[in-house]
Amino acid sequence: MKNRTVLLAALPVISFAFVAGSLMAEEKKPNTFVQMAQAQPDGMIPKAMVMGAVERTFDKVDTKKEGKLNAEQARQFQFFLKEFTRESGA
């Protein structure tokens, strides 16, 4: 019984890690907004590029293609944005 409880408790964490990892693996380099800006000839990142990255991420997390996110999908989206907006370390 305890093993089943542990397994059920771990399932959301495992699925979240899998989805978040998949989202980040699918994104092409550069993988942060800072790196996107650095990759531009003028060192500036256009608004359309930022919005496009956010929109693509939303669409990947919106697995039911409803145009809205439930709480779990919102957590996944928030995690991705947190990673994408961290400093690149460059």
N, C-alpha and C positions, 0 to 999 in steps of 0.2 A: 504494500500500500504506500509506504514512504517513497519507494523508487518511482512509482507512478506520479505521486504528487510533485516530486522534484522534476521529473520529466515534463509534466504539464506546466510547471512554473518556469522552466527554462525555455520552453517552446517560443514564446513571444520574443525573448531576447535573441535567440538563435535566428529566427526569421527576420527580425529587424537588422541584425548584423549582415545577414545574407543580402537583403534588399539594398541596404546602404552600400555595401561593398560592390554590388552589381551596378548601382547607379554611378558610383565613382569610377569604376573600371570602364564603363561605357563612355564616359566623357573623354574627349581627346585632350591632349596637352595643349595649352596650359591648363592647370587644374585649379587655379585661384584667380580672383579678379586682378590681383597685383600682377601675376604672371601674364594675364591677358593684356593688361596695359603695357607691360614691358615688351610684349611681342609686337606691338603696333609701331609703325615707323616713327610716329611723333610721340610715342610714349603715353598716349591718351587712349582711354577705352570709351568708345561711343555708347550712348545710352541704349541704342538698338541692340548692341552686342550683349550688354548686361541683361536686358529684358528678354532677349532670345534665349540666353542660358537659363534664366529663371523659368521661362515658359516651357522649355524642353524638359527641365527637371520636374515641373508640376505635372506635365503630361505623362512622364514615366511613372510617377508615384500614383497618379490617378488611374489605377489599374482597371477600374470599371468604366472609364471614359465617360464620367458623369459631369465633368467640369467642376467638381467640388471634391474635397477631401474629408474623410472621416478622421477620428482622433488618431488612429494608428498611422494613417497615411500622412497626416499633418506632422507627427513626430518624425517620420522618415524625411519629409521635406525640410523640416527645421534642422535636422542633423546634417543633411546635405548642404544647406545654406551656411551653417556654422563652419563646416569644413571648407567650403568654397570661399568664404570671406576671411579665413585666417591669413596671417601673413605668410608669404611664400618662402621666406628665409633666404631669398636671393640677395 
